[in-house]
């Protein structure tokens, strides 16, 4: 499939809102993945590439929901004592038909033979020899799983773009589907820039820092089901960055960088992107998250994340996640779901921008949901991320938060999936 068209992201000098940024992402992030067939045992959490139509009824025939005795409700209405003439077990059905005044012993999942439409549970009957005594009050059709009760042949059961969780795989298995059409995994190129960076395990020299962002973002991408090409740490040289971007654009659907998109003399990512594609600095009314760059290199989408670790992860969660969602073919309605709780803190906030704070959701002694804020707001404090179990979202219209106010909270469990 073709990837992004040229100038896919609108270039605006005006500050835009979070919602406007997400609308623009949804508009341009069309599926760029191909479709491949994988065996059902390899399809877990992949994204379905085609609509699936049921090729059979599920269950394929009427069967029993319980262990007990099956009979015609008309026979039960005539007499509460019936004669047992056989048995039906799962995989070993009763071969004949049940006549008036008769019943059969039946087990859970066993086929319901002709002449039966109702089942009484074994614990509700009394058996003496061949005679079975039934209680009053049984309902017509009780404990009878009808053919097609779950799925009807010819019905749409799963739509393209569905993530295949265990329950979706169970549904596919129920119609005997063994080869599943899924979108190929999104190919993402990832690298960091900065002569001051070194990898964990390298000798730590004066003035150097360990690269943290690449490992955070890589783990996030793996959780999103991407196929990652890690290009490591690039030197702060224009030619090096330019060559790496061109190579990544030929090999990947999306390129993510960390750092190097500011206006400093050693920030070469901006110039390298402009030399091989188009760069649109998005002025989004957010905190943290500046600078955040979006554009494309050749036909690959490009996102330049901030260099500060907290800002890098927050921007990846808020903007790269929906971009990956669209490019991968996943239904865009698969949004993170917030929870709400009472603020435990007091703060003033600048109106007109969306802010994400590191927070911790908990239940207090009164069994009420409460949300705490980390004591410091710096974008380089990684320990605030390990302390938090999610992000507090304060919208553009908020200018003050007081203890007891209901606030919105996004658990990491939602944002990471």
URQUICOR-V716494 format. One record per residue. RES is the residue in one small letter. SS is DSSP state (@ for helix, = for strand, . for the rest). PHI is phi in whole degrees, -180 to 180 (* if undefined). PSI is psi as a letter, one per 30 degrees, with the letter a starting at -180 (* if undefined). Layout:
res->RES ss->SS phi->PHI psi->PSI
res->RES ss->SS phi->PHI psi->PSI
This chain:
res->x ss->. phi->* psi->l
res->x ss->. phi->-68 psi->l
res->x ss->. phi->-94 psi->a
res->x ss->. phi->-70 psi->k
res->x ss->. phi->-73 psi->l
res->x ss->. phi->-66 psi->k
res->x ss->. phi->56 psi->h
res->x ss->. phi->-73 psi->e
res->x ss->. phi->-99 psi->k
res->x ss->. phi->-64 psi->k
res->x ss->. phi->-98 psi->j
res->x ss->. phi->-131 psi->k
res->x ss->. phi->-79 psi->f
res->x ss->. phi->-85 psi->l
res->x ss->. phi->-70 psi->k
res->x ss->= phi->-113 psi->l
res->x ss->. phi->-83 psi->l
res->x ss->@ phi->-60 psi->e
res->x ss->@ phi->-62 psi->e
res->x ss->@ phi->-65 psi->e
res->x ss->@ phi->-64 psi->e
res->x ss->@ phi->-68 psi->e
res->x ss->@ phi->-63 psi->e
res->x ss->@ phi->-66 psi->e
res->x ss->@ phi->-61 psi->e
res->x ss->@ phi->-62 psi->e
res->x ss->@ phi->-69 psi->e
res->x ss->@ phi->-98 psi->f
res->x ss->. phi->-85 psi->i
res->x ss->. phi->-82 psi->l
res->x ss->. phi->-56 psi->k
res->x ss->. phi->-114 psi->g
res->x ss->. phi->-85 psi->l
res->x ss->. phi->-86 psi->l
res->x ss->= phi->-112 psi->k
res->x ss->= phi->-131 psi->l
res->x ss->= phi->-98 psi->k
res->x ss->= phi->-128 psi->l
res->x ss->= phi->-68 psi->l
res->x ss->@ phi->-60 psi->e
res->x ss->@ phi->-75 psi->f
res->x ss->@ phi->-112 psi->g
res->x ss->. phi->-95 psi->f
res->x ss->. phi->-57 psi->k
res->x ss->. phi->65 psi->g
res->x ss->. phi->-79 psi->l
res->x ss->= phi->-106 psi->k
res->x ss->= phi->-62 psi->k
res->x ss->. phi->-94 psi->f
res->x ss->. phi->-142 psi->l
res->x ss->. phi->-63 psi->k
res->x ss->= phi->-114 psi->k
res->x ss->= phi->-105 psi->k
res->x ss->. phi->-65 psi->k
res->x ss->. phi->-95 psi->g
res->x ss->. phi->-164 psi->l
res->x ss->. phi->-76 psi->k
res->x ss->= phi->-130 psi->j
res->x ss->. phi->-67 psi->l
res->x ss->. phi->-72 psi->f
res->x ss->. phi->-151 psi->l
res->x ss->. phi->-61 psi->k
res->x ss->= phi->-149 psi->l
res->x ss->= phi->-92 psi->k
res->x ss->. phi->-88 psi->f
res->x ss->. phi->-144 psi->l
res->x ss->. phi->-83 psi->k
res->x ss->= phi->174 psi->b
res->x ss->= phi->-133 psi->k
res->x ss->= phi->-106 psi->k
res->x ss->= phi->-163 psi->l
res->x ss->. phi->-83 psi->k
res->x ss->@ phi->-62 psi->f
res->x ss->@ phi->-64 psi->e
res->x ss->@ phi->-64 psi->e
res->x ss->@ phi->-63 psi->e
res->x ss->@ phi->-66 psi->e
res->x ss->@ phi->-78 psi->e
res->x ss->. phi->-154 psi->k
res->x ss->. phi->-92 psi->g
res->x ss->= phi->-123 psi->k
res->x ss->= phi->-125 psi->l
res->x ss->= phi->-98 psi->k
res->x ss->= phi->-81 psi->k
res->x ss->= phi->-116 psi->g
res->x ss->= phi->165 psi->a
res->x ss->= phi->-144 psi->l
res->x ss->= phi->-133 psi->k
res->x ss->= phi->-116 psi->l
res->x ss->. phi->-60 psi->k
res->x ss->. phi->85 psi->f
res->x ss->= phi->-140 psi->i
res->x ss->. phi->-70 psi->l
res->x ss->. phi->-69 psi->k
res->x ss->. phi->-85 psi->f
res->x ss->. phi->-98 psi->a
res->x ss->. phi->-120 psi->l
res->x ss->. phi->-96 psi->k
res->x ss->. phi->-94 psi->l
res->x ss->. phi->-61 psi->k
res->x ss->. phi->86 psi->g
res->x ss->= phi->-114 psi->l
res->x ss->= phi->-149 psi->l
res->x ss->= phi->-133 psi->l
res->x ss->= phi->-75 psi->k
res->x ss->= phi->-140 psi->l
res->x ss->. phi->-120 psi->l
res->x ss->. phi->-54 psi->k
res->x ss->. phi->87 psi->f
res->x ss->. phi->-74 psi->k
res->x ss->= phi->-65 psi->k
res->x ss->. phi->-88 psi->j
res->x ss->. phi->-75 psi->l
res->x ss->. phi->-58 psi->k
res->x ss->. phi->95 psi->f
res->x ss->. phi->-123 psi->k
res->x ss->. phi->-143 psi->g
res->x ss->= phi->-142 psi->k
res->x ss->= phi->-131 psi->k
res->x ss->= phi->-101 psi->k
res->x ss->= phi->-68 psi->k
res->x ss->@ phi->-60 psi->e
res->x ss->@ phi->-75 psi->f
res->x ss->@ phi->-100 psi->f
res->x ss->. phi->-119 psi->l
res->x ss->= phi->-122 psi->k
res->x ss->= phi->-119 psi->k
res->x ss->= phi->-130 psi->j
res->x ss->. phi->64 psi->b
res->x ss->. phi->-88 psi->f
res->x ss->= phi->-90 psi->k
res->x ss->= phi->-120 psi->k
res->x ss->= phi->-103 psi->k
res->x ss->. phi->-104 psi->k
res->x ss->. phi->-80 psi->l
res->x ss->. phi->-72 psi->l
res->x ss->. phi->89 psi->g
res->x ss->. phi->-70 psi->k
res->x ss->. phi->-100 psi->k
res->x ss->. phi->-58 psi->k
res->x ss->. phi->82 psi->g
res->x ss->. phi->-59 psi->k
res->x ss->. phi->61 psi->g
res->x ss->= phi->-104 psi->j
res->x ss->= phi->-84 psi->j
res->x ss->. phi->-84 psi->l
res->x ss->. phi->-57 psi->k
res->x ss->. phi->76 psi->g
res->x ss->. phi->-62 psi->e
res->x ss->. phi->-90 psi->e
res->x ss->= phi->-132 psi->k
res->x ss->. phi->-100 psi->k
res->x ss->. phi->-57 psi->k
res->x ss->. phi->91 psi->f
res->x ss->. phi->-86 psi->l
res->x ss->= phi->-76 psi->k
res->x ss->= phi->-107 psi->e
res->x ss->= phi->-143 psi->k
res->x ss->. phi->-97 psi->k
res->x ss->. phi->-54 psi->k
res->x ss->. phi->97 psi->f
res->x ss->. phi->-82 psi->k
res->x ss->= phi->-77 psi->k
res->x ss->. phi->-88 psi->i
res->x ss->. phi->-79 psi->l
res->x ss->@ phi->-54 psi->e
res->x ss->@ phi->-70 psi->e
res->x ss->@ phi->-69 psi->e
res->x ss->@ phi->-65 psi->e
res->x ss->@ phi->-61 psi->e
res->x ss->@ phi->-65 psi->e
res->x ss->@ phi->-66 psi->e
res->x ss->@ phi->-64 psi->e
res->x ss->@ phi->-67 psi->f
res->x ss->. phi->-105 psi->g
res->x ss->. phi->78 psi->g
res->x ss->. phi->-76 psi->j
res->x ss->. phi->-111 psi->f
res->x ss->= phi->-112 psi->k
res->x ss->= phi->-114 psi->k
res->x ss->= phi->-78 psi->j
res->x ss->= phi->-130 psi->l
res->x ss->= phi->-72 psi->k
res->x ss->. phi->-63 psi->l
res->x ss->. phi->-67 psi->k
res->x ss->. phi->-65 psi->k
res->x ss->= phi->-95 psi->j
res->x ss->= phi->-121 psi->k
res->x ss->= phi->-93 psi->k
res->x ss->= phi->-134 psi->k
res->x ss->= phi->-154 psi->l
res->x ss->= phi->-112 psi->l
res->x ss->= phi->-126 psi->k
res->x ss->. phi->139 psi->k
res->x ss->. phi->-67 psi->f
res->x ss->. phi->-81 psi->f
res->x ss->= phi->-86 psi->k
res->x ss->= phi->-142 psi->l
res->x ss->. phi->-83 psi->k
res->x ss->. phi->-54 psi->k
res->x ss->. phi->102 psi->f
res->x ss->. phi->-77 psi->l
res->x ss->. phi->-65 psi->k
res->x ss->. phi->-89 psi->j
res->x ss->. phi->-98 psi->l
res->x ss->. phi->-56 psi->k
res->x ss->. phi->87 psi->f
res->x ss->. phi->-98 psi->l
res->x ss->= phi->-134 psi->l
res->x ss->= phi->-78 psi->k
res->x ss->. phi->-71 psi->j
res->x ss->. phi->-105 psi->e
res->x ss->@ phi->-62 psi->e
res->x ss->@ phi->-63 psi->e
res->x ss->@ phi->-77 psi->e
res->x ss->@ phi->-64 psi->e
res->x ss->@ phi->-69 psi->e
res->x ss->@ phi->-61 psi->e
res->x ss->@ phi->-63 psi->e
res->x ss->@ phi->-62 psi->e
res->x ss->@ phi->-64 psi->e
res->x ss->@ phi->-62 psi->e
res->x ss->@ phi->-66 psi->f
res->x ss->. phi->-83 psi->g
res->x ss->. phi->82 psi->g
res->x ss->. phi->-86 psi->l
res->x ss->= phi->-98 psi->j
res->x ss->= phi->-107 psi->k
res->x ss->= phi->-109 psi->j
res->x ss->= phi->-92 psi->j
res->x ss->= phi->-93 psi->g
res->x ss->= phi->75 psi->a
res->x ss->= phi->-100 psi->k
res->x ss->= phi->-102 psi->k
res->x ss->. phi->-66 psi->l
res->x ss->. phi->-80 psi->i
res->x ss->. phi->-130 psi->k
res->x ss->@ phi->-56 psi->e
res->x ss->@ phi->-63 psi->e
res->x ss->@ phi->-64 psi->e
res->x ss->@ phi->-65 psi->e
res->x ss->@ phi->-61 psi->e
res->x ss->@ phi->-64 psi->e
res->x ss->@ phi->-66 psi->e
res->x ss->@ phi->-65 psi->e
res->x ss->@ phi->-64 psi->e
res->x ss->@ phi->-65 psi->e
res->x ss->@ phi->-63 psi->e
res->x ss->@ phi->-65 psi->e
res->x ss->@ phi->-77 psi->f
res->x ss->@ phi->-105 psi->f
res->x ss->. phi->-130 psi->l
res->x ss->. phi->-92 psi->f
res->x ss->= phi->-142 psi->k
res->x ss->= phi->-118 psi->k
res->x ss->= phi->-122 psi->k
res->x ss->= phi->-121 psi->l
res->x ss->= phi->-130 psi->k
res->x ss->. phi->81 psi->l
res->x ss->. phi->84 psi->g
res->x ss->. phi->-112 psi->g
res->x ss->. phi->-82 psi->a
res->x ss->. phi->-105 psi->g
res->x ss->. phi->-72 psi->l
res->x ss->. phi->-63 psi->f
res->x ss->. phi->-100 psi->g
res->x ss->. phi->-95 psi->j
res->x ss->. phi->-93 psi->f
res->x ss->@ phi->-62 psi->e
res->x ss->@ phi->-56 psi->e
res->x ss->@ phi->-66 psi->e
res->x ss->@ phi->-66 psi->e
res->x ss->@ phi->-66 psi->e
res->x ss->@ phi->-64 psi->f
res->x ss->@ phi->-76 psi->f
res->x ss->@ phi->-118 psi->f
res->x ss->= phi->-169 psi->b
res->x ss->= phi->-137 psi->k
res->x ss->= phi->-120 psi->k
res->x ss->= phi->-122 psi->j
res->x ss->= phi->-70 psi->j
res->x ss->. phi->-89 psi->k
res->x ss->. phi->-91 psi->j
res->x ss->= phi->-104 psi->k
res->x ss->. phi->-78 psi->i
res->x ss->= phi->-139 psi->l
res->x ss->= phi->-151 psi->k
res->x ss->. phi->-79 psi->l
res->x ss->. phi->146 psi->g
res->x ss->. phi->-119 psi->k
res->x ss->. phi->-88 psi->k
res->x ss->. phi->-125 psi->k
res->x ss->= phi->-115 psi->k
res->x ss->= phi->-135 psi->k
res->x ss->= phi->174 psi->b
res->x ss->= phi->-152 psi->l
res->x ss->= phi->-117 psi->j
res->x ss->. phi->54 psi->b
res->x ss->. phi->-106 psi->g
res->x ss->= phi->-92 psi->k
res->x ss->= phi->-68 psi->k
res->x ss->= phi->-133 psi->k
res->x ss->= phi->-132 psi->k
res->x ss->= phi->-103 psi->j
res->x ss->= phi->-81 psi->l
res->x ss->. phi->-61 psi->l
res->x ss->. phi->-81 psi->f
res->x ss->. phi->-67 psi->k
res->x ss->@ phi->-57 psi->e
res->x ss->@ phi->-64 psi->e
res->x ss->@ phi->-63 psi->e
res->x ss->@ phi->-62 psi->e
res->x ss->@ phi->-70 psi->e
res->x ss->@ phi->-62 psi->e
res->x ss->@ phi->-66 psi->e
res->x ss->@ phi->-64 psi->e
res->x ss->@ phi->-67 psi->e
res->x ss->@ phi->-88 psi->f
res->x ss->@ phi->-124 psi->e
res->x ss->@ phi->-72 psi->e
res->x ss->@ phi->-56 psi->e
res->x ss->@ phi->-66 psi->f
res->x ss->@ phi->-65 psi->e
res->x ss->@ phi->-62 psi->e
res->x ss->@ phi->-55 psi->e
res->x ss->@ phi->-69 psi->e
res->x ss->@ phi->-65 psi->e
res->x ss->@ phi->-79 psi->f
res->x ss->. phi->94 psi->g
res->x ss->. phi->-71 psi->k
res->x ss->. phi->-53 psi->k
res->x ss->. phi->-65 psi->f
res->x ss->. phi->-77 psi->f
res->x ss->. phi->-79 psi->i
res->x ss->. phi->-90 psi->l
res->x ss->. phi->-67 psi->k
res->x ss->. phi->-102 psi->k
res->x ss->. phi->-84 psi->l
res->x ss->= phi->-120 psi->l
res->x ss->= phi->-129 psi->k
res->x ss->= phi->-159 psi->l
res->x ss->= phi->-86 psi->k
res->x ss->= phi->-66 psi->k
res->x ss->. phi->-103 psi->g
res->x ss->. phi->-131 psi->l
res->x ss->. phi->-119 psi->k
res->x ss->= phi->-158 psi->l
res->x ss->= phi->-99 psi->k
res->x ss->. phi->-134 psi->k
res->x ss->. phi->-72 psi->k
res->x ss->. phi->-73 psi->l
res->x ss->. phi->92 psi->g
res->x ss->. phi->-144 psi->l
res->x ss->= phi->-91 psi->k
res->x ss->= phi->-122 psi->k
res->x ss->= phi->-117 psi->k
res->x ss->= phi->-110 psi->k
res->x ss->= phi->-75 psi->k
res->x ss->= phi->-135 psi->l
res->x ss->= phi->-132 psi->k
res->x ss->= phi->-92 psi->k
res->x ss->= phi->-148 psi->l
res->x ss->= phi->-109 psi->k
res->x ss->. phi->-84 psi->a
res->x ss->. phi->-67 psi->f
res->x ss->. phi->-89 psi->g
res->x ss->. phi->64 psi->h
res->x ss->. phi->-110 psi->k
res->x ss->= phi->-74 psi->k
res->x ss->= phi->-127 psi->k
res->x ss->= phi->-123 psi->k
res->x ss->= phi->-99 psi->l
res->x ss->= phi->-109 psi->k
res->x ss->. phi->-64 psi->k
res->x ss->. phi->-70 psi->f
res->x ss->. phi->-121 psi->l
res->x ss->. phi->-111 psi->g
res->x ss->. phi->-60 psi->k
res->x ss->. phi->-77 psi->f
res->x ss->. phi->-104 psi->g
res->x ss->. phi->-92 psi->i
res->x ss->@ phi->-66 psi->f
res->x ss->@ phi->-62 psi->f
res->x ss->@ phi->-68 psi->e
res->x ss->@ phi->-74 psi->e
res->x ss->@ phi->-74 psi->f
res->x ss->@ phi->-71 psi->e
res->x ss->. phi->-76 psi->l
res->x ss->. phi->-118 psi->g
res->x ss->= phi->170 psi->a
res->x ss->= phi->-118 psi->k
res->x ss->= phi->-82 psi->k
res->x ss->= phi->-112 psi->k
res->x ss->= phi->-112 psi->j
res->x ss->. phi->-73 psi->l
res->x ss->. phi->-58 psi->e
res->x ss->. phi->-82 psi->f
res->x ss->. phi->-82 psi->k
res->x ss->. phi->-123 psi->f
res->x ss->= phi->-159 psi->k
res->x ss->= phi->-122 psi->k
res->x ss->. phi->-118 psi->l
res->x ss->. phi->-55 psi->k
res->x ss->. phi->96 psi->f
res->x ss->. phi->-65 psi->k
res->x ss->= phi->-78 psi->k
res->x ss->= phi->-129 psi->l
res->x ss->= phi->-90 psi->k
res->x ss->= phi->-139 psi->k
res->x ss->= phi->-109 psi->j
res->x ss->= phi->-64 psi->k
res->x ss->@ phi->-59 psi->e
res->x ss->@ phi->-59 psi->e
res->x ss->@ phi->-79 psi->e
res->x ss->@ phi->-71 psi->f
res->x ss->. phi->-84 psi->f
res->x ss->. phi->-89 psi->*
